[in-house]
Amino acid sequence: MRHGGLLLLMSLLSPLGCDGENRCENLCRAIEQKVEDQLNVEIDCSEEKWTSAKTCAECLFVLERDYDASLINEEEVCREYFGESDGG
């Protein structure tokens, strides 16, 4: 089951836009501090793994693999930051 805390934080971040270079990198920057605080991890949004992620699913995979952030609501994140309705 998904964690309600990060779902709430994603809804709070919904007004943030993601115009610019890489949408995954933009998502990382938008949630960086909140995820660091919630999960007690250090995230570096400038790392190559963010720029190499081209889809919402790949971006979420990086969060899950490297930061154990499997708590994020995939559908909401993909819709907000990638204009997709699911993780694909």
Phi, psi and omega per residue, in radians:
M1 nan 2.515 -3.099
R2 -1.334 2.640 -3.114
H3 -1.437 2.250 -3.090
G4 -1.195 -0.481 -3.101
G5 -1.096 -0.790 -3.138
L6 -1.309 -0.510 3.040
L7 -1.082 -0.757 3.106
L8 -1.108 -0.761 -3.129
L9 -1.137 -0.607 3.098
M10 -1.160 -0.659 3.120
S11 -1.190 -0.555 3.098
L12 -1.231 -0.459 -3.115
L13 -1.570 -0.019 -3.041
S14 -0.984 -0.529 3.103
P15 -1.218 -0.257 -3.104
L16 -1.259 2.336 3.102
G17 -1.564 2.869 -3.141
C18 -2.259 0.741 3.067
D19 -1.310 2.596 3.095
G20 2.276 -2.781 -2.956
E21 -1.030 -1.351 -3.034
N22 -2.081 2.231 -3.069
R23 -1.129 -0.603 3.124
C24 -1.177 -0.739 3.100
E25 -1.112 -0.692 3.112
N26 -1.125 -0.745 3.092
L27 -1.062 -0.789 3.121
C28 -0.976 -0.849 -3.121
R29 -1.113 -0.632 -3.108
A30 -1.190 -0.607 -3.076
I31 -1.878 0.014 -3.016
E32 -0.867 -1.026 -3.059
Q33 -1.133 -0.709 -3.129
K34 -1.128 -0.760 3.131
V35 -1.164 -0.718 3.105
E36 -1.024 -0.765 3.138
D37 -1.172 -0.767 -3.106
Q38 -1.173 -0.743 -3.008
L39 -1.809 -0.061 -3.141
N40 0.986 0.887 3.116
V41 -2.255 2.912 3.078
E42 -1.954 2.097 -3.116
I43 -1.913 2.346 3.066
D44 -2.005 1.817 -3.063
C45 -1.309 -0.133 -3.135
S46 -1.591 -0.074 -3.119
E47 -1.164 2.658 -3.085
E48 -1.002 -0.567 -3.093
K49 -1.033 -0.491 3.121
W50 -1.355 -0.711 -3.118
T51 -1.280 -0.400 3.136
S52 -1.456 -0.283 3.109
A53 -1.365 2.105 -3.037
K54 -1.832 -0.325 -3.112
T55 -2.152 2.904 3.110
C56 -1.066 -0.736 -3.128
A57 -1.054 -0.708 3.125
E58 -1.162 -0.672 3.114
C59 -1.127 -0.798 3.123
L60 -1.134 -0.583 3.097
F61 -1.093 -0.711 3.101
V62 -1.080 -0.796 3.121
L63 -1.053 -0.764 -3.119
E64 -1.219 -0.778 -3.077
R65 -1.204 -0.850 -2.988
D66 -1.610 -0.388 -3.052
Y67 -2.221 0.105 -3.135
D68 0.927 0.673 -3.098
A69 -1.738 0.883 3.131
S70 -1.347 0.106 -3.059
L71 -1.516 -0.135 -3.050
I72 -1.390 2.413 3.108
N73 -1.228 1.869 -3.018
E74 -1.079 -0.782 -3.091
E75 -1.094 -0.751 -3.125
E76 -1.167 -0.760 3.127
V77 -1.088 -0.804 -3.093
C78 -1.147 -0.690 3.133
R79 -1.157 -0.762 -3.061
E80 -1.258 -0.777 -2.980
Y81 -1.779 -0.308 -3.063
F82 -2.196 -0.123 -3.127
G83 1.203 0.364 3.131
E84 -1.918 2.714 -3.104
S85 -1.608 -0.181 3.110
D86 -2.544 -2.976 -3.088
G87 -1.296 0.066 -3.034
G88 -1.761 nan nan
